[in-house]
Amino acid sequence: MLKLLFKSFTFLTIVLGSSAIAAESPKVVIWKFDDVRVGEKARLLPGFKRVSDWAVKNKTVISMGVICDSLTTPNVDDVTWIKKNAIENGGYIEFWLHGWDHKKIKKADGTDGSEFNGSDLETQKKHFKDACDIFNKNTQLTFNTFGAPYNQNDENTSAAMDVSPNLTNWFFGPKDKKRIILGRSINMEVATGKVSYDKFIQDYKTKTPSSPLVLQGHVGQWDDSSYNDFVKISDFLSKEGWIAQTPRQWAGSVKK
């Protein structure tokens, strides 16, 4: 009888323990790297290849945002690089939509705006459609994630995005019933293109970020110091138990 009870207790412990482990959400970090350009006049900056090589070496995934007007006159070598490194083709990068032209504009009231902050609905629709179409034409890949230039959007953006139904994930967007929003908690850049390990650690310990931890970087502008601080941040997060996913991978786990 005691043996039977022990076996029953052991079985329940294993089952309940497994359930508890399964119920725990992993700590996920998403690397959000902005401003890929691959045109004849706007070539891919070396920093992107440096970080891509790091990802390959460490067998970890990252994501990079493409500014798509550069594809109107694409550079063949850079487009080939995208296709080779895309996660769909066995690489380590999810490429996401970072707008058509990333330009600043003047709003109707004279204040400063940007591509998806102050332009009318039809203009925003056209930018979404043209960007997704030209990216697919040149790479045979499809965007699933959007991140607005300057992280700015307005009341037209969600409706405009409907012209591109594959865009189901949104970096730093507002609440949206149609899409999974990837929020922002802390930064690793103290200014555009400037990474600070010390400031990141200070904020990390103070704010205790939740998962997913989306960390934005402008790798095309990083000097050696910023790159080295990024590597230190990655090593720190790895020791803390964080694992890297792309936006699409994270969204897939949420939907399940």
Number of C-alpha atoms within 10 A of each C-alpha: 6 7 8 9 10 11 12 12 12 12 12 12 12 12 12 12 12 11 11 10 11 10 9 8 10 13 18 19 25 23 22 22 22 25 23 26 24 27 21 16 11 15 15 22 16 13 17 20 15 13 18 21 14 15 16 15 9 10 12 16 23 25 24 26 24 28 23 27 21 23 24 14 12 19 19 13 13 19 18 14 15 23 19 16 19 19 17 14 12 10 19 23 25 25 31 30 28 27 25 25 17 18 12 15 16 14 14 11 8 8 9 12 20 21 25 31 23 24 19 17 18 12 15 24 21 15 22 25 17 17 26 24 17 18 24 13 12 16 16 10 18 17 24 20 26 26 22 23 23 16 13 16 21 17 13 18 23 22 13 20 20 15 16 17 11 14 21 19 23 23 22 18 22 17 12 11 8 13 17 23 20 23 18 16 17 18 18 25 20 12 11 13 17 19 26 20 21 13 14 19 15 10 16 16 9 9 11 10 15 14 17 22 21 26 17 22 25 22 27 20 16 19 13 9 13 21 21 15 19 23 15 15 19 18 12 14 18 14 10 10 11 19 18 22 23 26 30 19 13 19 19 11 9 9 7 5
